[in-house]
Every structure is written in structure tokens, then in C-alpha cells.
Amino acid sequence: MNLKQLSELLGLSQTTVSRALNGYPEVNEATRERVLQAVKETGYRPNKAAQRLATGKAGSIGLVMPTAPGHQSDVHFGEFLAGLGEEAVRHDFHFVIMPADPDDEVAALRRLAISGNVDALFVAYMRGHDPRLPMLKSLSMPYVVHGRSFGAEPDYPYLDIDNEGAFYDATRLLLQLGHTRFALMNGPTHLDFAIRRRNGVISALAERGLTLEEDCMSHALMTDEQGLLAMERFLQLPQRPTAILCSSTVMALGAIRAVNQAGLRLGEDISLIAHDDVLPLLKPESFSVPLTTTRSSLRAAGARIAQRLIGTVKQTGPFPEQELWKTELIVRASTGPAPQSQEA
């Protein structure tokens, strides 16, 4: 079925049907619902090329995917894209993904923006003083950032979680349990979330006159292998830490394996809190010792960013320019009182 046939079926002009489908505010809600119901019943799909000519909109969100030999993919990003995709499907929007060398992201974003193939841009994996921000600000195209850029002026549209607050609260909980020797298992040091999480830990410790030593910090890709290696190193320190902050449940998998291999008991000899992105195949309550976590859904963040981008393109707002989500601190069995003897 084409647009002409759909309009004849409904007894409406093609222009009215097209405007109803594209969210124009001058179409009343009853007519819009009638059109959408007919679309559902007939299986009509608009011709994207014709739609673009009629509206000047491509119906697409653009993102750059860094890729190169040796550049590892990230399970966390896949979950975020699932949320972004759920919302895009609801509005019949597409993704345009441009692969690019990690050192060429600024130029790749610019090429994508001027291609005419996208209506809005999304960027992730924000860094301190991120070089992509000045270019994005220079574009006359909507964009939303997932995360923030530490050290940059906060004058751009973003959605982020309160990473600093999350790890501050997690550290406070461990301090209240009597722990004094801490370690942090973090993401790559240049990424904004890792900077803020480290700052949250350091801030909470400073209130008790404690410090986070350099040899008690690990910055690496958030994989189970890196979690294993970091924990093995921590356990070999002369003064073994009893409280571990971990930036991902994926890393926690490896960390807990190292704890078990050392013959130690999670929640008794070692307490661990991990950040939970609500990954469907890695539930913290299903670990052999259920994990205490800071929790915020990556899928929900993806859906919200898509909602904001598509709504801005369709002019169905207004939407907040900046959103900072609080995390939940969920206490389970992986945290307990500091061991009576904290000797290594």
C-alpha cells in the first residue's frame, strides 16, 4: 500500500496523512490516532526517499562507531543501542552508523552531519576535554551526548548518571562497615565516567582522612579478564585491600574468580561493590554471592536519548537540555563488616 491508497482508504488528503505520520502539531490528535491505527492494520510503510523530499527529514539518527585492528567492542554499548533502537522503531526512525578509526572521530562526525543522511547525532564514550564537543556545537543539527566531558564548559545537551555521587555513596557504605583499605577497579583513565567515579571514591575517603593509593587503582577495558588481573594484583599487595569498588559487573566476574582462587570469601574477607548497567545476561543477584551494586539502566538511557533526539527533530518537545540521573545503591551479600584482623 502506498500513501495515495492509504489516504483514499481514510478519506483524507495525502498531505494530512503525511503530516499525521510525521508528528506535525497542526494535525489533531483524533486524526493522528486514526491514521496510526490504519497504518498498523494495513502494514503501510512510508517511502523514505519520498518522505525525505516532502519533509526535508531523513528519519535517521547518526552515530560514529570507532573501529580498528585491535580495537575491542564493548558489551555495554550493545545494551545502550538496544534502548536507542526500541525507541527508534516506535517512530520508524533508522540508524546511520559510520565506522571510523578512533583517531578520526571528529572528522567522521562532520562527514556524517553534512551527508544529508541524518537528522540528528548521538555521541558516547565521552572523555575529559572531549575534542568532539567544539565541532558538535558548531553544527546546525540536533545532538545529544551520553555522558559529560570533565573539564569542559557544561553548555551542551547531555544525559548522564551521577557517577561521582554513585561511587561516593558506595565508598561511604564500605567506610560505615569499618573498611579502611580500599581499591578501585575502573574503566580507561581518559573516559569521563572513570574520572568522576575515581573522584567520588577519593572524596569519600578524604572525609575520613584516608587516601586511595596509586597501586590500589586499576584503569582498563571493562572485561572479566581485566577484572581478574586487577584483583590478582591487589591481592598480592603487602597491605591487601578489603574493600573493592568496581566499575562494571563484567569486571566483577573476573575479580570474584581471583578472590575464589585465593581461597578468600566474598562479603567476609573481601567486600565488593560493582556498578550494574542492568545487562540482561549478567544479573548481580545471580552471582554465587549476590553483588551489592550501584544501578542505572543503560537500555533506559538509550531509549531516553532516542526520545529526545526524535522529539527534537519532530518538534514535539520541549525536552530538558541536560539530565543527570541518580543511581540506586542496592545492598546484597558481597559487602560485609571489615575483617577483625586486616592483616594481609
C-alpha positions as CSV (number, residue, x, y, z in Angstrom):
1,M,0.0,0.0,0.0
2,N,1.3,3.5,-0.9
3,L,0.5,6.9,0.5
4,K,-2.2,7.6,-2.1
5,Q,-4.0,4.3,-1.4
6,L,-3.8,4.9,2.4
7,S,-5.2,8.4,2.0
8,E,-8.1,7.1,-0.1
9,L,-8.9,4.4,2.4
10,L,-9.1,7.1,5.2
11,G,-10.8,9.7,3.1
12,L,-8.1,12.2,3.9
13,S,-5.6,14.2,1.7
14,Q,-2.1,12.8,1.2
15,T,-0.8,15.9,2.9
16,T,-2.9,15.3,6.0
17,V,-1.8,11.7,6.3
18,S,1.8,12.6,5.7
19,R,1.7,15.3,8.4
20,A,0.0,13.0,10.8
21,L,2.7,10.4,10.3
22,N,5.4,12.9,10.8
23,G,4.1,14.4,14.0
24,Y,3.1,17.9,12.8
25,P,1.3,19.7,15.6
26,E,-1.5,21.1,13.3
27,V,-3.0,17.6,12.9
28,N,-5.5,17.0,15.7
29,E,-5.0,14.0,17.9
30,A,-8.1,12.2,16.8
31,T,-7.0,12.3,13.2
32,R,-3.4,11.2,14.1
33,E,-4.7,8.2,16.1
34,R,-7.0,7.2,13.2
35,V,-4.0,7.4,10.7
36,L,-1.8,5.4,13.0
37,Q,-4.4,2.7,13.5
38,A,-4.8,2.4,9.8
39,V,-1.0,2.1,9.4
40,K,-1.0,-0.7,12.0
41,E,-3.8,-2.6,10.3
42,T,-2.5,-2.3,6.7
43,G,1.2,-2.6,7.4
44,Y,1.9,0.6,5.5
45,R,5.5,1.8,5.5
46,P,6.3,5.3,4.1
47,N,8.7,5.5,1.2
48,K,11.8,7.0,2.9
49,A,13.0,8.8,-0.3
50,A,9.6,10.4,-0.9
51,Q,9.3,11.3,2.8
52,R,12.6,13.0,2.7
53,L,11.7,15.0,-0.4
54,A,8.4,16.1,1.2
55,T,9.6,16.9,4.7
56,G,13.3,17.6,4.3
57,K,13.9,15.0,7.0
58,A,15.8,11.7,6.6
59,G,14.2,9.9,9.5
60,S,17.6,8.8,10.8
61,I,19.9,9.2,13.8
62,G,23.6,9.2,13.1
63,L,26.4,7.8,15.2
64,V,30.1,7.0,14.6
65,M,31.4,3.6,15.6
66,P,35.1,3.6,16.4
67,T,36.8,0.5,14.9
68,A,40.3,-0.5,14.0
69,P,42.5,-3.6,14.3
70,G,42.9,-4.4,17.9
71,H,40.0,-2.1,19.0
72,Q,37.7,-4.2,21.2
73,S,33.9,-4.0,21.1
74,D,32.0,-3.3,24.3
75,V,29.0,-5.3,25.6
76,H,27.8,-2.2,27.4
77,F,27.4,-0.2,24.2
78,G,25.3,-3.0,22.7
79,E,22.8,-2.7,25.6
80,F,22.7,1.1,25.1
81,L,22.0,0.6,21.4
82,A,19.1,-1.8,22.2
83,G,17.4,1.0,24.1
84,L,18.1,3.5,21.4
85,G,16.7,1.1,18.8
86,E,13.5,0.3,20.8
87,E,12.5,4.0,20.7
88,A,13.6,4.4,17.0
89,V,11.3,1.5,16.0
90,R,8.4,3.2,17.6
91,H,8.8,6.3,15.5
92,D,10.0,4.5,12.3
93,F,13.4,6.1,12.6
94,H,16.6,4.5,11.3
95,F,20.3,4.4,12.4
96,V,23.1,5.5,10.2
97,I,26.3,4.1,11.6
98,M,29.6,5.4,10.2
99,P,32.6,3.2,11.1
100,A,35.8,5.3,11.7
101,D,39.2,5.0,13.1
102,P,39.2,6.0,16.8
103,D,41.6,8.9,15.9
104,D,39.3,10.2,13.2
105,E,36.0,10.6,15.1
106,V,35.8,14.3,14.8
107,A,36.1,14.3,11.0
108,A,33.8,11.3,10.8
109,L,31.1,13.1,12.7
110,R,31.5,16.1,10.5
111,R,31.2,14.0,7.3
112,L,28.1,12.3,8.7
113,A,26.5,15.6,9.6
114,I,26.9,17.1,6.2
115,S,25.9,13.9,4.3
116,G,22.2,14.7,4.3
117,N,21.5,11.2,5.6
118,V,20.8,12.0,9.2
119,D,18.6,14.5,11.2
120,A,20.5,14.2,14.5
121,L,23.7,12.9,16.0
122,F,24.4,10.9,19.1
123,V,27.9,10.5,20.7
124,A,29.1,8.4,23.6
125,Y,32.3,7.4,25.5
126,M,32.9,11.0,26.5
127,R,36.4,12.0,27.5
128,G,37.8,14.7,29.6
129,H,38.1,17.9,27.5
130,D,36.5,15.9,24.6
131,P,37.6,17.2,21.2
132,R,34.3,16.3,19.6
133,L,32.3,18.9,21.6
134,P,33.5,22.1,19.8
135,M,32.7,20.5,16.4
136,L,29.2,19.4,17.6
137,K,28.5,22.8,18.9
138,S,29.4,24.4,15.5
139,L,26.7,22.3,13.7
140,S,23.2,23.4,13.0
141,M,22.0,19.9,13.8
142,P,20.4,18.4,17.0
143,Y,22.7,16.2,19.0
144,V,22.7,14.6,22.5
145,V,25.8,13.4,24.4
146,H,25.6,10.3,26.6
147,G,27.8,11.3,29.5
148,R,29.7,14.5,30.1
149,S,33.2,15.9,29.4
150,F,35.2,16.6,32.6
151,G,36.8,20.0,32.4
152,A,34.7,21.3,29.6
153,E,32.1,24.0,29.9
154,P,28.8,22.2,30.6
155,D,26.8,24.1,27.9
156,Y,25.8,21.1,25.7
157,P,22.8,18.7,25.7
158,Y,23.5,15.5,27.6
159,L,22.1,12.6,29.6
160,D,24.4,11.2,32.3
161,I,24.3,9.4,35.6
162,D,25.8,10.9,38.7
163,N,29.0,8.7,38.6
164,E,30.7,10.7,41.3
165,G,27.8,10.6,43.6
166,A,27.3,6.8,43.0
167,F,30.9,5.9,43.9
168,Y,30.9,8.4,46.8
169,D,27.8,6.7,48.3
170,A,29.3,3.2,47.7
171,T,32.5,4.2,49.4
172,R,30.6,5.7,52.3
173,L,28.8,2.4,52.8
174,L,32.1,0.5,53.0
175,L,33.5,3.0,55.4
176,Q,30.5,2.6,57.6
177,L,31.2,-1.1,57.6
178,G,34.7,-0.4,59.1
179,H,36.8,-0.8,56.0
180,T,40.0,1.4,55.7
181,R,41.9,-0.3,52.9
182,F,40.3,0.4,49.5
183,A,41.0,-0.4,45.9
184,L,39.3,0.9,42.7
185,M,38.8,-1.2,39.5
186,N,37.9,1.4,36.9
187,G,37.4,2.0,33.2
188,P,40.1,3.6,31.0
189,T,41.6,6.7,32.7
190,H,40.7,9.2,29.9
191,L,36.9,8.4,30.0
192,D,34.7,10.9,31.8
193,F,32.8,8.3,33.9
194,A,36.1,6.8,35.1
195,I,37.4,10.3,36.1
196,R,34.2,11.0,38.1
197,R,34.0,7.6,39.8
198,R,37.6,7.9,40.9
199,N,36.8,11.4,42.3
200,G,33.8,10.1,44.2
201,V,35.9,7.4,45.9
202,I,38.7,9.9,46.7
203,S,36.3,12.4,48.1
204,A,34.5,10.0,50.5
205,L,37.9,8.6,51.7
206,A,39.3,12.1,52.3
207,E,36.4,12.9,54.7
208,R,37.9,10.1,56.9
209,G,41.5,11.2,56.4
210,L,42.1,8.2,54.1
211,T,43.7,8.2,50.6
212,L,43.4,5.9,47.6
213,E,47.0,4.8,46.8
214,E,48.2,4.6,43.1
215,D,48.9,0.9,43.4
216,C,45.3,0.3,44.6
217,M,43.8,1.7,41.3
218,S,43.4,-0.1,38.0
219,H,42.2,1.6,34.8
220,A,41.5,-0.8,31.9
221,L,38.9,-2.0,29.5
222,M,35.9,-3.3,31.4
223,T,36.2,-7.0,30.7
224,D,36.3,-10.1,33.0
225,E,39.9,-10.7,32.1
226,Q,40.9,-7.2,33.2
227,G,38.9,-7.7,36.4
228,L,40.8,-10.9,37.1
229,L,44.2,-9.3,36.5
230,A,43.5,-6.3,38.6
231,M,42.2,-8.3,41.6
232,E,45.2,-10.7,41.4
233,R,47.5,-7.6,41.6
234,F,45.6,-6.1,44.5
235,L,45.7,-9.4,46.5
236,Q,49.5,-9.5,46.2
237,L,50.0,-6.1,47.8
238,P,51.7,-6.1,51.2
239,Q,48.6,-4.5,52.7
240,R,45.8,-6.2,50.9
241,P,42.7,-4.1,50.4
242,T,39.5,-5.4,52.0
243,A,37.1,-3.1,50.1
244,I,36.8,-3.0,46.3
245,L,34.9,-0.6,44.1
246,C,34.4,-2.0,40.6
247,S,33.1,0.0,37.6
248,S,31.2,-3.0,35.9
249,T,29.6,-6.3,36.8
250,V,31.6,-7.7,33.8
251,M,34.9,-6.8,35.5
252,A,33.4,-8.2,38.8
253,L,33.2,-11.6,37.2
254,G,36.9,-11.8,36.8
255,A,37.6,-10.1,40.2
256,I,35.5,-12.7,42.0
257,R,37.2,-15.5,40.3
258,A,40.5,-14.2,41.6
259,V,39.0,-13.9,45.1
260,N,37.8,-17.5,45.0
261,Q,41.1,-18.8,43.6
262,A,42.9,-17.1,46.5
263,G,40.7,-19.1,49.0
264,L,39.1,-15.9,50.2
265,R,35.4,-15.3,51.0
266,L,33.4,-12.6,49.2
267,G,31.5,-10.5,51.7
268,E,33.7,-11.6,54.6
269,D,37.4,-11.4,53.7
270,I,36.8,-9.0,50.8
271,S,33.8,-6.7,50.2
272,L,33.0,-5.6,46.7
273,I,30.6,-3.1,45.1
274,A,30.1,-3.0,41.3
275,H,28.3,-0.7,39.0
276,D,25.3,-2.5,37.4
277,D,24.3,-1.3,34.0
278,V,21.3,-3.8,34.1
279,L,22.8,-6.1,31.5
280,P,20.2,-8.8,30.8
281,L,22.7,-11.7,30.8
282,L,24.6,-10.7,33.9
283,K,22.3,-10.1,36.9
284,P,24.1,-9.2,40.1
285,E,21.6,-11.2,42.2
286,S,22.5,-14.3,40.3
287,F,26.2,-14.3,41.2
288,S,27.3,-17.1,43.6
289,V,27.4,-14.3,46.2
290,P,24.9,-11.7,45.2
291,L,26.6,-8.4,44.4
292,T,26.0,-5.1,46.1
293,T,25.6,-2.6,43.3
294,T,25.1,0.9,42.2
295,R,22.4,0.6,39.4
296,S,21.3,2.5,36.4
297,S,19.9,1.0,33.2
298,L,21.9,1.6,30.0
299,R,18.9,0.5,27.9
300,A,16.7,3.1,29.6
301,A,19.3,5.8,28.9
302,G,19.4,4.7,25.2
303,A,15.6,5.0,24.9
304,R,15.6,8.4,26.6
305,I,18.3,9.8,24.3
306,A,16.4,8.5,21.2
307,Q,13.2,10.0,22.6
308,R,14.9,13.4,23.0
309,L,16.6,13.3,19.5
310,I,13.5,12.2,17.6
311,G,11.3,14.6,19.6
312,T,13.6,17.4,18.7
313,V,13.6,16.5,15.0
314,K,9.8,16.2,15.0
315,Q,9.4,19.3,17.2
316,T,7.3,17.5,19.8
317,G,9.2,18.9,22.8
318,P,10.2,20.7,24.8
319,F,12.8,18.5,26.3
320,P,15.3,19.2,29.1
321,E,18.7,20.2,27.7
322,Q,20.6,18.3,30.4
323,E,19.6,15.3,32.6
324,L,21.6,13.8,35.4
325,W,20.2,10.6,36.7
326,K,20.8,9.3,40.3
327,T,21.8,5.7,40.7
328,E,20.3,3.2,43.2
329,L,22.6,1.6,45.8
330,I,21.4,-1.9,46.3
331,V,22.9,-3.8,49.2
332,R,23.4,-7.6,48.8
333,A,25.7,-10.2,50.3
334,S,29.0,-9.1,48.7
335,T,29.5,-6.4,51.3
336,G,30.1,-7.0,55.0
337,P,31.9,-5.7,58.0
338,A,35.7,-5.3,57.7
339,P,37.6,-8.4,58.9
340,Q,38.5,-8.1,62.5
341,S,42.2,-8.6,61.5
342,Q,43.0,-6.7,58.4
343,E,46.4,-8.3,58.1
344,A,47.3,-9.5,54.6
